[in-house]
């Protein structure tokens, strides 16, 4: 019996060894970029998308529900094993070993399927830009450009009386937007698309999520319940994750590259609406007078959209959301994003660096 038990723990040792190898590999960003993010992953991920792309509902959401049930069940049996500890020490040890093995397998699969993208060189390496600390004048110039863009786009939507399309059409427009930028950015090639409405949209509102990427099914999940003018940029952001851009700031920036170049002004407005908010909020922290002056110059229609957006999220505020944000922030920090949930705001630095190099926004 002891030999058999020892053999079982050997399996655990092998899994730990694999995890260590993954962590060692992740330290070398150039190798991750070359062999994983632009080597294995672009070959592997589309195959995952093909498997479930024709399923009309979110397979990943179903998977998460099953995992939640499994975790509750596992916790129940662990408690039972602890209660019976004195009589069944072997059973407790076996429960712990099984739990450790499952966590190790989860970590390995997560990294092989997608997680190593957190450690790549990424879009800065591909575009040869270097986001650095920026000063207030640079931030003011950026917000001035974004202010002009967001006002112009909103007026075009109103003058043309453009209604926002269905979810499926927004998803299709996102695919078209990615296809249209492939000539300029070949590394943004998006084959075998898989974008789906999240089954947990309203739950996501309470948790503060507009969308997410499921690394185990390669689906982009979009919460389609918020005001529709934000959905095009959210969808472009989630597809960026599908293409292997792990950090939230990178996904925001890739989403900008795509949505800003779309032929659909509703995509243009969606991205500039969000980026102006990021940049002006950042400016407010450094020069509140300038930030307030920018807000006053916003078109009345943009101000109404901001009011609608704030009102939407205000109705979902709850005492649990801050704890969820702390958990998610720590998850991001553990995956090479030291600013945690504030990583989303780092897109401002990317925009300033891109504007310096290419002279456009």
C-alpha positions in Angstrom: 0.0 0.0 0.0 2.8 2.4 0.9 4.5 1.8 -2.5 1.3 2.5 -4.3 0.8 5.7 -2.3 4.3 6.7 -3.1 3.8 6.1 -6.7 0.8 8.5 -6.6 2.9 11.3 -5.2 5.4 10.7 -7.9 2.8 11.9 -10.4 2.4 15.1 -8.3 6.2 15.5 -8.4 6.2 15.3 -12.2 3.5 17.9 -12.4 5.4 20.2 -10.1 8.5 19.7 -12.3 6.5 20.8 -15.4 5.2 23.9 -13.6 8.8 24.8 -12.7 9.8 24.4 -16.3 7.0 26.7 -17.4 8.0 29.3 -14.9 11.7 29.2 -16.0 10.6 29.5 -19.7 8.3 32.5 -18.9 11.3 34.5 -17.6 12.7 34.7 -21.1 10.4 37.1 -22.8 12.1 36.9 -26.2 11.8 33.2 -26.2 8.1 33.4 -25.2 7.5 35.9 -28.0 9.3 33.8 -30.6 8.4 30.2 -29.7 5.0 30.6 -28.0 3.2 33.9 -28.8 4.1 34.1 -32.4 4.9 30.4 -32.9 2.8 27.8 -31.1 -0.2 30.0 -30.0 -1.2 31.4 -33.4 -1.2 27.7 -34.7 -3.1 26.3 -31.7 -5.7 29.0 -30.7 -7.5 29.0 -34.1 -8.0 25.2 -33.8 -9.7 25.7 -30.4 -11.9 28.4 -31.9 -12.9 26.1 -34.8 -14.0 23.4 -32.3 -16.6 25.6 -30.6 -17.2 28.5 -33.0 -20.4 26.9 -34.4 -22.0 26.4 -30.9 -24.5 29.3 -30.6 -24.0 29.8 -26.9 -21.0 30.4 -24.7 -19.3 27.0 -24.1 -16.9 28.7 -21.7 -19.7 30.0 -19.5 -21.1 26.5 -19.2 -17.6 25.3 -18.3 -17.2 27.9 -15.6 -20.5 26.8 -14.1 -19.4 23.2 -14.0 -16.1 24.2 -12.4 -17.9 26.1 -9.7 -20.0 23.0 -9.0 -16.9 20.9 -8.9 -15.1 23.3 -6.5 -18.1 23.2 -4.1 -18.2 19.4 -4.3 -14.4 19.2 -3.7 -14.6 21.5 -0.8 -17.5 19.5 0.7 -15.5 16.2 0.5 -12.4 17.9 1.9 -14.4 19.0 4.9 -15.7 15.5 5.4 -12.1 14.2 5.2 -11.0 16.7 7.8 -13.8 15.7 10.1 -12.8 12.0 9.8 -9.1 12.9 10.1 -8.3 10.7 13.1 -10.0 7.7 11.6 -9.1 8.1 8.0 -5.7 9.8 7.7 -5.0 8.1 4.4 -8.3 9.4 3.0 -7.4 13.0 3.9 -3.9 12.7 2.4 -5.4 11.3 -0.7 -7.9 14.2 -0.9 -5.1 16.7 -0.5 -3.0 15.0 -3.2 -5.9 14.9 -5.7 -6.7 18.6 -5.0 -3.0 19.6 -5.5 -2.8 17.6 -8.7 -5.9 19.2 -10.1 -4.6 22.7 -9.3 -1.3 21.8 -11.0 -3.1 20.5 -14.1 -5.2 23.7 -14.2 -2.1 25.8 -14.1 -0.3 23.8 -16.8 -3.4 23.9 -19.1 -4.0 27.6 -18.5 -0.4 28.5 -19.5 -0.2 26.1 -22.5 -3.6 27.3 -23.8 -3.0 31.0 -23.3 -1.4 32.2 -20.0 2.2 32.4 -21.2 1.1 35.4 -23.3 1.4 37.5 -20.1 5.1 37.1 -20.4 5.6 38.0 -24.0 7.3 41.1 -25.4 4.1 42.0 -27.1 2.8 45.0 -29.1 5.5 47.4 -28.0 8.1 45.0 -29.5 6.1 44.6 -32.7 5.5 48.3 -33.2 8.9 49.4 -31.9 7.4 51.8 -29.4 8.5 52.4 -25.8 5.8 53.5 -23.4 7.4 55.6 -20.7 6.5 58.1 -18.0 4.9 61.2 -19.5 4.4 64.8 -18.3 1.3 67.0 -18.0 1.9 68.8 -21.3 2.0 65.5 -23.2 -1.2 64.4 -21.5 -2.9 67.7 -22.3 -2.0 67.3 -26.0 -3.3 63.8 -26.0 -6.6 64.7 -24.4 -7.0 67.7 -26.8 -6.7 65.3 -29.8 -9.1 62.8 -28.2 -11.6 65.5 -27.4 -11.7 66.5 -31.0 -12.1 62.9 -32.2 -14.9 62.0 -29.8 -16.9 65.2 -30.6 -16.5 64.7 -34.3 -17.5 61.1 -34.3 -20.5 61.7 -32.1 -21.8 64.5 -34.3 -21.4 62.2 -37.4 -23.5 59.5 -35.7 -26.3 62.0 -34.9 -26.2 63.7 -38.3 -26.5 60.3 -40.0 -29.1 59.1 -37.4 -27.1 55.9 -37.0 -28.7 53.4 -34.7 -26.5 50.7 -33.0 -26.8 47.3 -34.7 -27.6 43.9 -33.2 -25.0 42.1 -31.1 -24.3 39.8 -34.0 -23.7 42.7 -36.3 -21.3 44.4 -33.8 -19.4 41.1 -33.6 -19.3 40.8 -37.4 -18.2 44.5 -37.6 -15.3 43.7 -35.2 -14.2 40.8 -37.4 -14.3 43.1 -40.5 -12.4 45.8 -38.6 -9.6 43.3 -37.8 -9.5 42.1 -41.3 -9.1 45.7 -42.6 -6.0 46.3 -40.5 -4.1 43.2 -41.4 -2.3 44.9 -44.3 -0.9 47.5 -41.9 -0.5 45.1 -38.9 -0.1 41.6 -40.1 0.3 40.3 -36.6 -3.4 41.1 -36.0 -4.6 38.5 -38.3 -7.8 37.0 -36.9 -8.9 33.7 -38.4 -11.8 31.5 -37.3 -13.6 34.1 -35.2 -15.4 33.2 -32.0 -17.2 36.1 -30.3 -20.2 35.4 -28.1 -22.6 37.1 -25.7 -21.9 36.2 -22.1 -24.6 34.1 -20.4 -23.8 36.1 -17.2 -24.3 39.6 -18.5 -26.2 41.0 -15.6 -24.0 39.1 -13.1 -21.1 40.7 -14.9 -22.6 44.2 -14.2 -22.6 43.4 -10.5 -19.0 42.2 -10.7 -17.9 45.1 -12.8 -17.0 43.2 -16.0 -17.8 44.3 -19.6 -16.2 41.2 -21.2 -13.6 38.5 -20.7 -11.6 35.9 -22.6 -11.9 32.3 -21.7 -8.5 30.7 -22.2 -9.8 27.1 -22.0 -12.3 27.5 -24.9 -10.7 30.4 -26.7 -14.0 32.3 -26.8 -14.3 36.1 -26.4 -17.2 36.7 -24.1 -19.0 40.1 -24.3 -21.4 41.5 -21.8 -24.0 43.0 -24.1 -26.2 44.6 -21.4 -24.4 48.0 -21.0 -25.1 51.0 -23.2 -24.5 49.9 -26.8 -22.1 52.6 -27.7 -19.4 50.9 -25.6 -19.8 47.5 -27.1 -17.7 47.9 -30.3 -14.5 48.8 -28.4 -15.2 46.2 -25.7 -15.4 43.5 -28.4 -12.2 44.7 -30.1 -10.5 44.5 -26.7 -11.6 40.9 -26.1 -10.5 39.8 -29.6 -7.1 41.3 -28.8 -6.9 38.8 -25.9 -7.8 36.0 -28.4 -4.8 37.0 -30.5 -2.5 36.5 -27.5 -2.2 40.0 -26.0 -2.5 39.2 -22.3 -2.1 42.4 -20.4 -5.1 44.7 -20.2 -3.2 47.8 -21.3 -2.0 45.9 -24.5 -5.6 44.7 -25.2 -6.9 48.2 -24.8 -4.2 49.5 -27.2 -4.7 46.8 -29.8 -8.5 47.5 -29.6 -7.7 51.1 -30.3 -5.5 50.2 -33.3 -8.5 48.3 -34.8 -11.6 50.3 -33.8 -10.1 53.7 -34.6 -9.4 52.4 -38.2 -12.8 50.9 -38.7 -14.9 52.3 -41.5 -17.9 52.3 -39.1 -18.0 55.6 -37.2 -19.8 53.9 -34.4 -16.6 51.9 -33.8 -14.6 55.1 -34.0 -16.8 56.8 -31.4 -16.8 53.8 -29.1 -13.0 53.7 -28.8 -12.5 57.5 -28.6 -15.2 57.7 -26.0 -13.4 55.2 -23.8 -9.9 56.6 -24.4 -10.9 60.2 -23.7 -12.3 59.0 -20.4 -9.1 57.2 -19.5 -6.9 60.2 -20.5 -9.0 62.9 -19.0 -9.3 61.0 -15.7 -5.6 60.7 -15.7 -5.3 64.4 -16.4 -7.7 65.2 -13.6 -5.3 63.5 -11.1 -2.5 65.9 -12.3 -4.3 69.1 -13.4 -8.0 69.1 -12.4 -8.6 72.6 -13.9 -7.5 71.4 -17.4 -9.5 68.2 -17.1 -12.7 70.1 -16.1 -12.1 72.5 -19.1 -11.9 69.5 -21.4 -15.2 68.2 -20.1 -16.9 71.5 -20.7 -15.8 71.3 -24.3 -17.5 68.0 -24.9 -20.4 67.9 -27.3 -23.7 67.8 -25.5 -24.5 64.4 -27.0 -21.2 63.0 -25.5 -22.1 64.4 -22.1 -25.5 62.7 -22.3 -23.7 59.4 -23.2 -21.4 59.8 -20.2 -24.4 60.4 -18.0 -26.2 57.3 -19.3 -23.0 55.2 -18.8 -22.6 56.3 -15.2 -26.2 55.8 -14.5 -26.1 52.3 -15.8 -23.2 51.2 -13.5 -24.6 53.1 -10.5 -27.6 50.9 -10.4 -25.4 47.8 -10.1 -23.2 49.0 -7.2 -23.1 46.5 -4.4 -20.9 45.6 -1.3 -19.3 42.6 -3.0 -17.9 44.4 -6.1 -14.9 45.9 -4.2 -13.8 42.5 -3.0 -14.1 41.1 -6.6 -12.0 44.0 -7.9 -9.3 43.3 -5.2 -9.2 39.7 -6.2 -9.0 40.5 -9.9 -6.4 43.2 -9.3 -4.2 40.6 -7.4 -4.7 38.1 -10.2 -3.4 40.7 -12.7 -0.4 41.5 -10.4 0.4 37.8 -10.3 0.5 37.8 -14.1 3.1 40.4 -14.8 0.8 43.5 -14.4 2.2 45.2 -11.3 -0.5 48.0 -11.3 -3.3 45.4 -11.0 -6.7 46.7 -12.1 -5.1 50.1 -12.8 -3.3 48.4 -15.7 -6.3 49.4 -18.0 -5.3 53.0 -17.6 -1.8 52.3 -18.8 -3.2 52.6 -22.4 -2.7 56.3 -22.0 1.1 55.8 -22.0 0.8 53.6 -25.0 -1.1 56.2 -26.9 1.4 58.9 -26.1 4.3 56.7 -27.2 2.5 55.8 -30.4 1.6 59.4 -31.1 5.3 60.4 -30.6 6.5 57.8 -33.1 3.8 57.9 -35.8 2.3 61.4 -35.3 -1.3 60.3 -35.3 -4.1 59.2 -32.9 
